Structures are given as C-alpha cells and as structure tokens.
Amino acid sequence: MATTTFSGPIKAGTISNTTGTTVGDDVKNTGHVLMVQSFHISHTDTTDTSEEVVIPAKSHIKNIFVNVETAFDAGTTNKLDVGIVGNSDLYIDNAEVGTAGTVALGATAICTEWKNVGTSDVRIAAKYIPSGSSATAGKARVCIVYAQARNHTD
C-alpha cells in the first residue's frame, strides 16, 4: 500500500474562492480532513508508554474513543490515562476500563487541550492504572480523531 503525505486543508470541489455568497468574507471552498490514529494498551502498561502515534502541530483533536477489547481485571479499580509524553493524563484522566466495550468519556474528558495540540507535533503517551490486586488481563484500543492543521484556537 502506498503512503500519501499532505498537510491540510484541502480544496473540495471546483471553486477555490468566490465572493458574494456569505456576509463579510470570501468563501473558501477548502476543508479539513479528519484523520485517525490508534494504538493498543494492555494490563502490563502500568508506566507511561511512548506510543507510535504522533499528532501533527496545530491539529484539533475532535474525539478520543477507547474500546476495551478484554476487560482489565485489577482488584479494585481499572483506570486509563491518555495524553502526551511528559503528561500522560493531558487528554483523558482516569477513564474506567474494567468492562469490555466502548468507554463513555464524561464531560471532564473533553478538555480545552483538545482544541489545538500546539505549535509542535506531539507524541501520544498512555498508561493503565490498576489498584487493589494486580491485573492479569486487559487490552484496549485507543483511537484519536483529529483535524490536521486546523489552527483552532477558540
């Protein structure tokens, strides 16, 4: 499979610029493509992992999905953090992963840091946080959906 490299936004349709169809600004027929990168985390990843997922500078994180494929089974609690190298709970802090299925992230998980990752590329980090007895099972896929080069600041 071939790899294509681009840095958004991209032109959609045959009209690049036009006037008179909106109030105040020219219409720019360009948009941002939603991208997704994902990784697995397991019950043995109890210290910060440096994932092979890098989100490009000025990207806007739109959503993070956590699908628990095998329930984590520590004795008391089973939590997951997702963030960046050096701050592994920046995007998701203490999401419950003790049950198989899609994790429902509460409003606190949708944080202001999702709006723009900043002016440098960021490498994703994550960790599993058990309490009580040690976990003997657990695996989740984390998917990060983002708009590349969105430059979103509000």
C-alpha positions in Angstrom: 0.0 0.0 0.0 1.3 3.4 -0.9 1.6 6.3 1.5 0.5 9.8 0.7 1.7 12.9 2.5 -0.2 16.1 2.8 -0.7 19.0 5.2 -4.3 20.2 5.2 -6.6 22.0 4.5 -7.6 20.6 1.1 -9.7 22.0 -1.7 -13.2 20.5 -2.1 -14.9 20.9 -5.4 -14.0 23.0 -8.4 -14.4 26.5 -6.8 -11.4 27.6 -4.8 -12.5 31.2 -3.9 -15.7 33.2 -4.7 -17.4 36.3 -3.4 -21.0 37.4 -2.6 -22.3 34.2 -1.0 -21.5 35.0 2.6 -21.7 38.1 4.7 -18.3 39.7 5.3 -15.8 37.1 3.9 -14.9 35.5 0.7 -16.0 31.9 0.5 -13.1 29.5 0.6 -14.0 26.1 -0.7 -11.5 24.3 1.4 -11.9 22.0 4.4 -10.0 19.9 6.9 -9.8 16.1 6.7 -10.5 14.1 9.8 -7.6 11.7 10.5 -7.4 8.9 13.0 -4.5 7.1 14.6 -4.8 4.3 17.1 -2.8 2.1 19.4 -3.3 -0.8 21.9 -2.6 -0.6 25.6 -2.6 -3.7 27.9 -2.7 -4.5 31.6 1.1 -4.6 31.6 1.4 -1.0 30.6 1.4 0.5 34.1 4.0 3.1 33.4 3.9 5.9 30.8 4.2 4.4 27.3 5.5 6.4 24.4 3.2 5.4 21.5 4.0 5.4 17.8 1.2 7.9 17.4 2.2 11.5 16.6 -0.4 14.2 16.2 0.8 17.0 13.8 1.3 20.5 15.1 -1.8 22.8 15.1 -4.2 19.8 14.8 -7.5 19.9 16.6 -8.5 16.7 18.4 -12.2 16.1 17.8 -12.7 12.8 19.7 -10.9 10.0 21.5 -12.5 6.6 21.5 -11.5 3.8 23.9 -12.7 0.3 23.0 -11.9 -2.2 25.8 -11.4 -5.5 23.9 -10.6 -7.5 27.0 -11.7 -6.2 30.4 -9.0 -5.1 32.8 -9.3 -7.1 36.0 -7.4 -5.4 38.8 -8.9 -6.0 42.3 -10.4 -2.5 43.0 -10.2 -0.1 40.1 -9.0 -0.1 36.5 -8.2 3.4 35.1 -6.6 4.7 31.9 -4.8 7.9 31.1 -4.1 9.2 27.6 -2.0 12.3 26.9 1.4 13.3 25.6 4.9 12.2 26.5 5.7 14.0 29.8 2.0 14.5 30.6 0.2 11.2 30.1 -3.1 12.3 31.5 -3.5 15.5 29.5 -6.4 14.3 27.3 -8.0 11.5 29.4 -7.6 11.2 33.1 -8.7 8.1 35.0 -11.2 6.6 32.5 -12.7 3.4 33.8 -11.7 0.4 31.7 -12.9 -2.5 33.9 -15.6 -3.6 31.5 -15.4 -4.7 27.9 -16.9 -2.3 25.3 -16.7 1.3 24.4 -15.7 3.6 27.3 -18.1 6.5 27.8 -15.9 9.5 28.4 -17.5 12.1 30.7 -17.6 15.8 30.1 -14.4 16.2 32.1 -12.5 14.2 29.5 -13.4 16.7 26.8 -10.8 19.3 27.9 -9.5 22.5 26.4 -6.3 20.8 25.4 -8.2 19.0 22.6 -8.8 22.3 20.8 -5.2 22.7 19.5 -2.3 20.5 20.3 0.1 23.5 19.9 2.8 24.6 17.6 4.8 21.3 17.7 4.0 17.7 16.9 3.0 15.7 20.0 3.8 12.1 20.7 0.9 10.3 22.5 1.6 8.6 25.8 -0.7 6.4 27.9 -0.8 4.2 30.9 -3.1 1.7 32.7 -3.6 2.5 36.4 -4.7 -0.5 38.5 -5.5 -0.6 42.2 -6.1 -3.5 44.5 -4.7 -6.8 43.3 -2.6 -6.9 40.1 -4.4 -7.2 36.8 -3.9 -10.5 34.9 -5.9 -9.4 31.8 -6.9 -6.3 29.9 -6.4 -4.8 26.4 -7.9 -1.7 24.9 -7.6 0.1 21.5 -7.4 3.9 21.8 -8.4 5.9 18.6 -7.6 9.6 18.4 -9.6 11.5 15.8 -8.2 14.9 14.7 -8.3 17.6 12.0 -4.8 18.2 10.7 -3.5 21.8 10.6 -6.8 23.2 11.8 -5.2 26.0 13.8 -8.2 26.1 16.0 -7.7 28.4 19.0 -11.1 29.1 20.5 
